[in-house]
């Protein structure tokens, strides 16, 4: 112990400062969540049944059943719960009402594995602008994807790592220039997969400007370069086809929407 004290006493302040620069930097503070007003928002899921919604088996994700069923969608504990009804067969549950410019918010607590999505201006056949909820290894959350629109746009600023408890942030700036507001090192402090977390998306205009948030933090803002889709459509939730996700589930609750004036 005496030898250690003697050695430390001989280290100059300059040397300690130099050593500090060599140490890994401390994780940055998490971004501040925006404060949203509830004014103008209408609840579109009553927490009891699927009144106002319908299951569509017309998408490519229902091919396993030859488009006779669109996955399994039930209401449990105040949440819309979705899964494949038979191995490989998914589909969508979509609002009966059509929307143009709007903002939608919901809470999610999905199992790690199923591929899902929040579909904006969706048709019964699943064509839409998708706010991605690809909740699995290599997937993404709240990036933008043209579902049934030739895969364009496809904008994401991070990918999940080995599971949804970690992310990989690319060094290259994504199209549109909107970098991930949360660093890879801070993801575990930001996202808790065991609790309900809020997702939010807004679509305005055509070509549309799409904005997404995770837990109140803006993760994406992108204006498409051309008109690819309809001015209006439903709001839908997806269970992807392929694999076997009959025993893993997606869960959504507190679904609400605000229609926006042009």
C-alpha positions in Angstrom: 0.0 0.0 0.0 2.9 2.4 0.8 4.5 1.7 -2.6 1.2 2.5 -4.4 0.9 5.9 -2.6 4.5 6.7 -3.4 4.0 5.9 -7.1 0.9 8.0 -7.3 2.5 10.9 -5.6 5.1 11.0 -8.4 2.5 11.3 -11.2 2.2 14.9 -12.3 -1.1 16.7 -13.0 -0.2 16.9 -16.6 0.2 13.1 -16.8 -3.2 12.6 -15.2 -4.8 14.9 -17.7 -3.2 13.1 -20.5 -4.4 9.8 -19.1 -8.0 11.1 -18.9 -8.0 11.7 -22.7 -7.1 8.1 -23.2 -10.1 6.8 -21.2 -13.4 6.0 -22.9 -15.8 8.9 -23.0 -18.7 8.7 -20.6 -22.1 7.9 -22.3 -23.9 11.0 -23.4 -27.1 12.2 -21.7 -30.3 10.8 -23.2 -32.2 13.2 -25.4 -35.2 15.0 -23.9 -38.6 13.7 -24.8 -41.0 16.1 -26.4 -44.2 17.1 -24.5 -47.3 16.3 -26.6 -50.7 17.8 -26.1 -53.7 15.4 -26.1 -55.9 18.0 -27.7 -57.5 16.8 -30.9 -56.7 13.1 -30.4 -59.4 10.5 -30.6 -59.1 7.0 -29.2 -59.6 4.5 -32.1 -59.3 1.3 -30.0 -61.8 0.8 -27.2 -59.7 -1.7 -25.3 -62.5 -4.3 -25.3 -63.0 -5.5 -28.9 -62.0 -4.7 -32.5 -65.0 -2.4 -33.2 -63.9 0.0 -36.0 -61.2 -2.4 -37.2 -61.2 -5.4 -39.6 -58.7 -8.2 -40.3 -57.5 -8.3 -43.9 -56.2 -11.5 -45.5 -55.5 -9.7 -48.8 -51.8 -8.9 -48.2 -48.8 -11.0 -49.3 -48.3 -11.9 -45.7 -51.4 -14.2 -45.8 -50.2 -16.3 -48.7 -49.7 -19.4 -46.5 -53.5 -19.6 -46.0 -54.0 -18.8 -49.7 -55.4 -15.5 -48.4 -58.2 -17.0 -46.5 -57.1 -15.7 -43.1 -55.1 -12.7 -42.0 -53.3 -14.0 -38.9 -54.8 -14.2 -35.4 -56.0 -10.9 -33.8 -57.6 -10.8 -30.4 -58.1 -8.3 -27.5 -56.5 -9.3 -24.2 -56.0 -7.2 -21.1 -56.9 -4.0 -23.0 -54.5 -4.6 -25.9 -54.7 -5.7 -29.5 -52.7 -8.9 -29.6 -51.5 -10.3 -32.9 -49.8 -13.5 -34.0 -49.7 -15.9 -36.9 -52.7 -18.2 -36.9 -50.8 -21.0 -38.6 -47.0 -21.2 -39.0 -46.0 -18.7 -41.7 -49.4 -16.9 -42.1 -49.7 -13.3 -41.0 -51.8 -10.3 -42.1 -53.0 -7.0 -40.9 -55.8 -5.5 -38.8 -56.9 -2.2 -40.3 -59.2 0.6 -39.4 -62.5 0.8 -41.3 -62.1 4.6 -41.4 -59.8 6.2 -43.9 -57.3 9.0 -43.0 -55.3 11.6 -44.9 -53.0 13.8 -43.0 -52.8 12.6 -39.4 -50.7 11.8 -36.3 -51.1 8.4 -34.6 -49.7 7.3 -31.2 -49.8 4.0 -29.5 -48.1 1.9 -26.8 -46.3 -1.4 -27.6 -44.9 -4.4 -25.7 -44.0 -6.9 -28.4 -42.1 -10.2 -28.0 -38.6 -10.2 -29.4 -39.0 -12.1 -32.7 -42.2 -11.2 -34.7 -41.9 -8.6 -37.5 -44.6 -6.0 -37.3 -45.3 -2.5 -38.4 -47.5 0.6 -38.1 -49.1 1.1 -41.5 -50.0 4.6 -42.6 -52.6 5.3 -45.4 -52.9 1.5 -45.8 -55.0 -0.3 -48.3 -56.7 -3.7 -47.7 -53.9 -5.3 -49.7 -51.3 -3.8 -47.4 -49.9 -1.0 -49.6 -48.8 1.8 -47.3 -46.0 4.0 -45.8 -44.8 1.9 -42.9 -43.3 3.1 -39.7 -41.3 0.0 -39.0 -41.7 -2.2 -35.9 -39.3 -4.9 -37.1 -38.8 -6.1 -33.5 -36.1 -8.7 -33.9 -32.4 -9.2 -34.5 -31.3 -7.0 -37.4 -34.6 -5.2 -37.5 -35.5 -1.6 -36.9 -37.9 0.6 -35.0 -39.6 3.7 -36.5 -37.7 3.8 -39.8 -39.7 4.4 -42.9 -40.5 1.8 -45.5 -42.7 1.8 -48.7 -44.7 -1.4 -48.1 -45.9 -2.6 -51.5 -44.5 0.5 -53.1 -41.4 -1.1 -54.5 -39.6 -0.9 -51.2 -39.2 2.8 -51.5 -38.5 4.7 -49.5 -36.4 2.6 -47.1 -34.9 4.9 -44.5 -33.5 3.7 -41.2 -30.8 5.2 -38.8 -30.1 2.1 -36.7 -30.5 -1.6 -36.6 -31.1 -4.0 -33.7 -28.0 -6.0 -32.8 -28.2 -9.6 -31.5 -31.6 -8.8 -30.0 -33.7 -5.8 -29.2 -31.7 -4.8 -26.1 -28.9 -3.3 -28.3 -28.6 -1.3 -31.5 -26.0 -0.7 -34.1 -25.8 2.9 -35.4 -24.1 3.2 -38.9 -21.3 5.6 -39.4 -22.8 6.7 -42.7 -25.5 9.3 -42.5 -28.9 7.9 -43.7 -30.8 9.4 -46.6 -32.6 12.5 -45.4 -29.8 13.2 -43.0 -31.6 12.3 -39.8 -29.2 10.5 -37.5 -30.2 8.3 -34.6 -30.7 10.6 -31.6 -29.7 7.8 -29.2 -26.2 6.4 -29.3 -25.7 2.6 -29.3 -24.1 2.8 -25.8 -27.2 4.5 -24.4 -29.9 2.3 -25.9 -30.3 0.0 -22.8 -30.9 3.1 -20.7 -33.4 4.5 -23.2 -35.5 1.4 -24.2 -36.9 -1.1 -21.8 -38.3 -4.2 -23.7 -40.2 -5.4 -20.6 -42.5 -2.3 -20.3 -45.0 -0.5 -22.5 -43.3 2.0 -24.7 -44.9 4.7 -26.8 -44.4 5.0 -30.5 -45.8 7.9 -32.6 -45.9 8.7 -36.4 -47.2 11.6 -38.5 -47.8 11.7 -42.2 -48.6 15.0 -44.1 -48.9 15.8 -47.8 -48.3 13.8 -50.9 -45.4 13.3 -51.6 -45.6 12.9 -47.8 -43.4 14.2 -45.0 -43.2 11.4 -42.4 -42.1 11.9 -38.8 -41.7 9.3 -36.2 -41.0 9.3 -32.4 -39.9 6.7 -29.9 -40.8 7.5 -26.3 -41.3 11.1 -27.3 -37.9 11.4 -29.0 -37.9 12.2 -32.7 -36.2 9.4 -34.6 -37.0 10.2 -38.2 -38.2 13.0 -40.4 -38.2 12.4 -44.1 -40.0 13.9 -47.1 -40.4 11.5 -50.0 -39.1 12.4 -53.4 -42.2 11.5 -55.4 -45.9 10.6 -55.1 -46.1 6.8 -54.8 -49.4 6.2 -53.0 -52.9 7.3 -52.3 -53.8 10.5 -50.4 -55.8 8.5 -47.9 -56.0 5.1 -46.3 -56.5 3.2 -43.1 -54.2 2.8 -40.1 -53.1 -0.8 -39.7 -51.0 -3.1 -37.6 -49.1 -6.0 -39.1 -48.0 -9.5 -38.3 -45.4 -10.6 -41.0 -45.7 -13.8 -42.8 -42.9 -16.5 -42.9 -41.3 -18.5 -40.1 -43.3 -19.7 -37.2 -44.6 -17.0 -34.9 -47.7 -18.7 -33.6 -46.5 -18.5 -30.0 -44.9 -15.1 -30.1 -47.0 -12.0 -30.0 -47.3 -8.3 -30.9 -49.3 -6.1 -28.5 -50.7 -2.6 -28.9 -52.8 -0.4 -26.7 -53.9 3.2 -26.2 -54.2 3.7 -29.9 -55.2 7.3 -30.7 -55.2 9.5 -33.8 -55.4 13.2 -34.6 -56.5 14.3 -38.0 -54.6 17.3 -39.3 -55.9 20.0 -41.6 -54.0 20.4 -44.9 
